[in-house]
Amino acid sequence: MYSHYCLGTACIGMRFVGRILLLNLIAHARRFQLFKNLHLTFHLGDDRSWDQSLYSDYTQHNQQELLKVRQKLDFLLSKQM
């Protein structure tokens, strides 16, 4: 399914990239389910390094890409709901 994902030009490791991936997962899944509090993944190191003003341009870019991806996936997302 990855070849069908709409990712835009989001920068990995910065804010909003997870939301872009989540939108794609929801849009392309037959039966999407979100499991909370299972602790199936973990991060090594400082997982908030992206939260610095130094990277604000990347954050702004990814936020704009998130909006573009949402618009492109809107049709698929509306079918899920």
N, C-alpha and C positions, 0 to 999 in steps of 0.2 A: 504493500500500500504506500510505502514511502515515496515511490515515484509519482504518486498522485497528490502528495502534500503541497500546499501552498505556503512557503516559508518566507517569501519576500527576500530582502537582503538583511535580515536581522543578524545582529552580532551575538555570537554564542558567548556565554559567560556574563552577559549584562542583563539588566532588568528587562522584563516582558518577553524574553525568549521562551520561558516556560509556558506562558499563556498562549503564545503562538503555537507551540507544540500541542498544548491541551486542546485548543480550538480544532486543530487538524485531527486529533484523536477522536474527539466528539463527532466531528463532521463525517468521518470515514468509517466509524465503527457501526457494526450491525446492532449491537446492544452494549452501549457504553455504560460502564459502572465505575464509580469513584469509590475507592476504599480508603478510609481515613484511619489514622492511628495504627497502622500495621507495621510501621518502621521497616519497610522492605529495602530501603536504600539509605545511603549515608554519604556524607561529604568528608573529605580529608582536608585539613587546613582551614583557612579563614573563608567561610562560605558567604561572607558579607563584604568582600573586598570591592565589589561592584558599587557599593553604597557610598561612594566618595564623590564630592563635587568635581573632582578631576575627570570623571567619566560621564558628566552630565550630557555631553553631546551624544554619546552612545545611547544613553537612556532616552533622550529625545528622539533619536533615530528609530530605536526599537519600538517606541510608543507609536510613532507614525506608521511603522510597518505593521504593527498589531492592528491598527485601524484599517489599513489596506487589506490585510489578510481577512479580517472579519467581514469586510464588504464582499470580497471574492467568495468566501465560504458561506455567505448568508443563506443562499438557496439550500445548500446541504444541511446547514444547521436548522433551518426552519422545518425541514422534513423530519428531523429527529424529535421535535417537540410537539 
